[in-house]
Amino acid sequence: MDACSLYDAVIVARSRSPQYAGTAKAETARAQGTNPLCGDRVRLSLCEERDGIRDLRHETRGCAICIASTDLMAETVMGRTKADALELARRFTDMLNSQSSAADLDDEAGLPGALQAFLPLKTHRSRLRCATLPWTALGEALKHD
């Protein structure tokens, strides 16, 4: 797929068949986020234990980018500590908001490969909120002590 394509194969696949949809068993935190400009809505349900995020599930209504971002976020942060998950959220958002080219960021972002599928959004600025909305909701869910 070329670097200018907005809908990478992984984005299409995850939006059609999310692997982490639903509600977490033994939920310890929840959060939601909305994007009124395009109608995206994310509800996160997670189970956080002392050693990290044990389970994270979502109910997402919206565009393919938002659904895929939420599902890949869930996969990526499970098993990580709260601090690691928040750092990933920061790096993901920085990757998309950076003025560097997608080619420059590919290796530097240090993000799992599946999350780099969102790099083409840098040239579609109006769609950035679709991808970052679930990460913002994750920050809200993890704010509790």
N, C-alpha and C positions, 0 to 999 in steps of 0.2 A: 504494500500500500504506500502511496507517495506521501511525503511529509505534509502536504497541503490538505489531505483528506480529513474532513471533520469527523467522520464516523469510521474509526478504526474497527477492524473485525472484532476485537475484544469488547469494544463498547457496544456494538450491535448484539453480540452473543449474550453479554451480561444484562442488557436491557430487556431482551426477550425472555431469558430464563435466569432470573436472579437466584443465586444459591443460598443467600442469607435472609430471605424474606421471612417475616413472621415476628414473633415476640419471644424474647429470651426467657428461658426457664429460670426461676429464682432471681427475677429482676431486682437489681439494686439501684438502678438509675434509669431515667428516661429523659428525653428531650425532643423537641421538634423545631423545625425551621420551615419557613415559607418564603417563596420568591413571588411577590404579587405581580411582578412584571410579566412572568411567563406562566404562572400557575403551579410551579413545582411545590410539592409539600413532602417533607421528610419527617417521619417519626422513628426515633431510635429507642431501642430497649436493650439494656445491657446488664450483664452480671459481672460485677467487679469484685475480685477477691484481693486479699492482701498482696499476693504475688503478681497480680495483673488482671487483665480483662479476660475472663473465662468464656464469655459468650456475648455476641452482639448481633442483634437482628434488626430488621427495618421494615417499615411499611412506607413505600415511596410511590407517590403519584406524580407523574410529570413526564418530561422529555427523556429520551434515551440517554442523554449525557448524565442527567441527574440520577437516574436509576442505576446506571452502570457505575458511576462514581460512588454511590452509597454502597453498592454491593462489593465493589473492590476495596473500599475502605474497611468494611466489616472483615473481610478476609485478611487484610493486611494488619489490622490492629489486634486481632484476637491472639492471646498469648503474650502480648506485650504489656509492659508496665504502663501506668497512667502517664508518667513522664515521657516515655518513648512514644506513646500514641500522640501526645500533644506536640512533640517535636516533629513527628511525621506530618501532622496537620500543618504546622508552620512551614516545613520544607515544601509540601505540596502547593500551598498557597503562594509561597515565594517563587516557586518554579513557574507558575502561571502568570504572576504579576511582574516578573523580571523583564527587563528590557533586552536581555541577551537573546540571541537567536535560538530557535529550537535545537539546531545542530550543536551549538555551544553547550547547552544545558544537558543534552542527552546523557553524558557521562558524569557531569558535575553534580547533578541533583541528588545522587545517592539514593534514589527511590527505587523500590521494586519495579521491575520491567513493566508489569501490567499498568502501573500508575503513569508511566511515561506515554501511554497511549493517548493521554490528554494534552500532550505538548502542542498538537496542531491548533488547540484553542487559542493559543497566543495570537493567532492572526484572525480570530473571531471573538474579539473582546466582549461583545454582547452576550456571549455564552459562558463566560467565566463564572458567573454566579451560579449557573446550573451545576458546575463541577465542584465548586467550593462550598455550596450550601450544606451538604452532609458533614463536611469537616468542621464547619462552624457549629452545627448541632452537637457534634461529638465533644467539642470544647465545652459547650454548655452542660452536657451530661457529666463530664468529668470534673466540673468545678466544685462539687461538693467535697467535704473533708471526711 
